[in-house]
Structure formats: structure tokens, C-alpha cells
Amino acid sequence: MVRLLVLATILFSSVAHAGMKEDFVEAVKKQCSVDQAKAEELATPGRTGNVIKYSVCAETPVDLGNGCKVSCTKSGSTIGG
């Protein structure tokens, strides 16, 4: 039973993260003027923190390096401010 709960949690977490990642990739494409491949590269698992920062508007803009900064545009989503 515990294994089933763990598996369900992992699956649902992945689905939720996928939507956040897609939103992040679209924002990177629009705000940094990069192609799909470069935007997806900036959203790889090693850079998940950037996806989370953007999604919860914890830090705006999120500095992705190479002069690319992505600002959160979701009103009312900022944490702590």
C-alpha cells in the first residue's frame, strides 16, 4: 500500500511539474527571444530551481545567464510581497 502511495505521489508530481515547465519554456522563448531547443535546455532537471522560482514568482526576474532574465507575469502570485 505504501508503494502505491509513493508511486501515485511521484506520478502526480511529475504531471504538475510538466505544466510549470511548459509555462517556463514559453516565457523564456518570448522574453529572451530564443528558440524552443534553447528554452528547453534552460528548463532541464539541473535547472529546476529556475522553473520553480518562475512558477511561484519567488524571485523576479529569474536570471538564467547569458543576459536572459525571465519575469513572472502572474499577478497575485508573488510570495512575500
Secondary structure as GFF3:
##gff-version 3
##sequence-region A 1 81
A	DSSP	alpha_helix	2	32	.	.	.	ID=ss1
A	DSSP	alpha_helix	36	41	.	.	.	ID=ss2
A	DSSP	three_ten_helix	45	47	.	.	.	ID=ss3
A	DSSP	alpha_helix	48	56	.	.	.	ID=ss4
A	DSSP	beta_strand	62	65	.	.	.	ID=ss5
A	DSSP	beta_strand	68	70	.	.	.	ID=ss6
###
